[in-house]
Amino acid sequence: YIPTLNYYGGGLPLVCTMYASSECYFGLNLNPLSHPSEVSYTIMPNMGYFEFLPHDPDQPHEPSHTELLDLADLQLGKEYELVVTTYAGLYRYRVGDILRVSGFHNSAPQFHFVRRKNVALSIDSDKTDEASCRRQSKR
């Protein structure tokens, strides 16, 4: 969709300053004028308590909550599902976003948004998840 936005925007910069949901704010884009495909968000640890479930797109099993990792345990290049506990009382809520660690700002991890988890394309009687569609489109 980025080429379409560029076309209709007439060259205006595409800026996304934060990564958030209705539950809470998760991260800030510290370089808001970066190209949309290169945007990474720095987790703001003061906005809630963040935990992460390791995500391996090649493994069909669902990770258990015993595998939850803290911010300090994340590894560069790995993918994780975001789990948040908010100050308003939401406890270990699985947001459903898959994020890839792209770097660190001081000690705070920076993430690229990869995709939503469990998104399916339904055509007739066939169901295909987003990850499979992306893999097939790269062939």
BELMO-V199023 format. One record per pair of residues at least 12 apart in sequence whose C-alpha atoms are under 6 Angstrom apart, sorted by the first residue. I is the first residue (numbers start at 0). GAP is how many residues later the second one is. Records with the same first field share a line. If there is no record, write none. Layout:
I=GAP / GAP
This chain:
14=17 / 18
16=12 / 15
25=17 / 18
26=14 / 15 / 16 / 17
27=13 / 14
28=12
39=70 / 71 / 72
40=69 / 70
41=67 / 68
47=37 / 38
48=35 / 36
49=33 / 34
50=18 / 19 / 32
51=16 / 17 / 28 / 29 / 30 / 31
52=15 / 27 / 28
53=26
54=24 / 25
75=25 / 26
76=23 / 24 / 25
77=22 / 23
78=20 / 21
79=18 / 19
80=16 / 17
81=13
82=12
95=20 / 21
96=19 / 20
97=16 / 17 / 18
98=12 / 13 / 14 / 15
99=12
